[in-house]
């Protein structure tokens, strides 16, 4: 399956929130839907789920008009939406039945997911008595109990310690390998890089970057190198390059470990390396620079209004 959001626009009280956004995600892949708070991510998610209707544009599945009630959707919201005073077991069963499952199937799947996330002993306890992390795990079980075709995870790692985060990582990878469509929204870029084949960054209601994460990183790293030295601090190394290498490169950025260099036109990595070899710079790190998703996100959505 391929889910396509095509030129979706949405306004509230005469203010347009989404300005014609478009992106695609296929079965067996995860899309990272990214954006700062207020960028329009939640509105886009709610339109996919048919909570809101778009003012214009189309949602397609395999090229045909998408009807949310014809598919099983699993949504894990950033804010918890379960019932604190009901038992874990009762409310997962309730939500499974609400999504059309037979009671026997709902019972079977509830037991399966409570065991999979490691909390079968909490089945008879009220949700409010559980820790924040275990409440998040219950909400994940409620999201997946109906075996959804399309899964939307909004900040799924919120409240999880490293052990429980690993459980969720394993589950997400299983869902992807099973051919599910997964839309993954998070401000924790390391998780997005770990799971997602493609990304779509929403900024001020517009898609400012989308496509294969591998290709985007390759394009961002084009003509860029990284360099650090044993015998120079980054500040000293930057000054050295400015005085002795300005014909070959410019320093276009830095992080805690390396300087980020952009090659001048027609300059090769070999040219720079040969010049370094003739200088007193003792190389610590030198190579092609691959930007992190965090670097890319800040570049595309880091401006201040």
Buried (B, 14 or more C-beta within 10 A) or exposed (E): BEBBBBEBBBBEEEEEBBBBBBBBBBBBBBBBBBBBEEBBBBBBBBBBEBEBEBBEBBBBBEEEEBEBEEBBBBBBBBEBEBBEEBBBBBBBBBBBBEBEBEEEBBBBBBBBBBEBBEBBEBBEBBBEEBEEBBBBBBBBBBBBBBBBBBBBBBBBBBBBEEEBBEBBBEBBBEBBEEEBBBBBBBBBBEBBBBBBBBBBBBBBBBBBBBBBBEEBBEEBBEBBBBBBBEEBEBEEBBEBBEEBBEEBBEBEBBBEEBBBBBBBEEBEBEBBEEBBEEEEBEBBEBEEBEBBBBBBBEBBBEEEE
